[in-house]
């Protein structure tokens, strides 16, 4: 799998820059640092082979892509680290305001999913009058 530096170097082979080598190298170092900082900040790992492939198939210009264009394409290389609790498929029932709700346990690595503890905390908050609605 490509490192961020190898990815940028490979991009340069397909979309050469017309800048002087030292200026281009400085810009590429800044690009790589920005991409690595984003990866660390968001705690996301990227498969740069997939990002490169996506850019190669979709980028419409002959010039080297800008940093925002590269960042916009990072989502196509997100590496999902799977995490399971062993309770997947299990149905959890909770009562709120006299209504029974059913929740199905799904893998931990799914996005925008709440944990059982988060659901229980929300129910506790809503039943103790913490909700102003």
C-alpha positions in Angstrom: 0.0 0.0 0.0 1.3 3.5 -0.9 2.4 5.9 1.8 1.2 9.5 1.5 4.6 10.5 0.0 4.6 7.7 -2.5 1.0 8.7 -3.4 1.9 12.3 -4.1 5.0 11.2 -6.1 2.9 8.9 -8.2 0.3 11.7 -8.7 3.2 13.9 -10.0 4.1 11.2 -12.6 0.6 11.3 -14.0 -0.1 15.0 -13.5 3.3 16.7 -13.7 3.9 20.1 -12.2 5.6 22.8 -14.2 7.2 24.3 -11.0 10.9 24.2 -10.2 11.8 21.0 -8.4 12.6 22.7 -5.1 9.4 24.7 -5.0 7.3 21.6 -6.0 9.0 19.5 -3.4 8.2 22.1 -0.7 4.6 22.2 -1.8 4.4 18.4 -1.8 5.8 18.2 1.7 3.1 20.7 2.9 0.5 18.6 1.1 1.7 15.4 2.8 1.8 17.1 6.2 -1.7 18.4 5.8 -3.0 15.0 4.7 -1.2 13.3 7.6 -2.5 15.9 10.1 -6.1 15.4 8.8 -5.7 11.6 9.2 -4.4 11.9 12.8 -7.0 14.6 13.7 -10.0 12.5 12.4 -8.4 9.2 13.4 -8.9 7.8 9.9 -6.5 5.7 7.9 -6.4 5.9 4.1 -5.6 3.5 1.4 -3.8 5.8 -1.0 -3.9 3.2 -3.8 -7.7 3.6 -3.8 -7.5 7.4 -3.6 -5.0 7.4 -6.5 -7.2 5.1 -8.6 -10.2 7.3 -8.0 -8.4 10.5 -8.9 -7.0 8.8 -12.0 -10.5 7.8 -13.1 -12.2 11.1 -12.2 -9.8 14.0 -12.3 -10.4 16.0 -15.5 -7.4 18.3 -15.6 -3.8 17.8 -16.8 -2.2 19.8 -13.9 -1.3 18.5 -10.5 -4.5 18.4 -8.3 -4.8 21.1 -5.6 -4.8 20.1 -1.9 -8.6 20.6 -1.6 -9.1 18.4 -4.6 -7.0 15.7 -3.0 -8.7 16.0 0.4 -12.1 15.7 -1.3 -11.0 12.4 -2.7 -9.6 10.9 0.5 -13.0 9.6 1.4 -12.7 7.0 -1.4 -9.7 5.4 0.4 -11.0 5.3 4.0 -9.9 2.1 5.7 -12.6 0.8 8.0 -11.2 -1.0 11.0 -13.9 -3.6 11.8 -14.9 -4.0 15.5 -17.5 -6.5 16.8 -19.0 -6.9 20.3 -20.3 -10.4 19.8 -23.9 -9.2 20.3 -24.6 -8.3 16.7 -28.2 -9.0 15.7 -29.4 -9.1 19.3 -32.6 -7.0 19.9 -32.5 -4.6 22.8 -35.9 -3.3 24.1 -36.3 0.0 26.0 -39.3 1.9 27.2 -39.7 5.6 26.9 -42.9 7.6 27.7 -44.9 4.4 27.9 -43.8 3.2 24.4 -41.5 0.2 23.9 -38.7 0.7 21.4 -36.6 -2.1 19.9 -33.0 -1.6 18.8 -30.8 -4.1 17.0 -27.2 -4.4 17.9 -24.9 -3.7 14.9 -21.1 -3.8 14.5 -19.2 -1.1 16.4 -17.5 0.2 13.2 -20.7 1.3 11.5 -20.9 5.0 11.2 -23.5 7.2 13.0 -24.5 4.4 15.3 -25.2 4.9 19.0 -24.1 2.5 21.7 -26.5 0.8 24.2 -25.0 3.0 26.9 -25.7 6.2 24.8 -29.3 5.1 24.3 -29.8 4.4 28.0 -28.3 7.8 28.9 -30.6 9.5 26.5 -33.6 7.7 27.9 -32.5 8.5 31.4 -32.1 12.2 30.4 -35.6 12.3 28.8 -37.4 10.6 31.6 -35.9 12.8 34.3 -37.4 16.0 32.8 -34.1 17.0 31.2 -35.9 17.5 27.9 -37.5 21.0 27.4 -39.7 19.9 24.5 
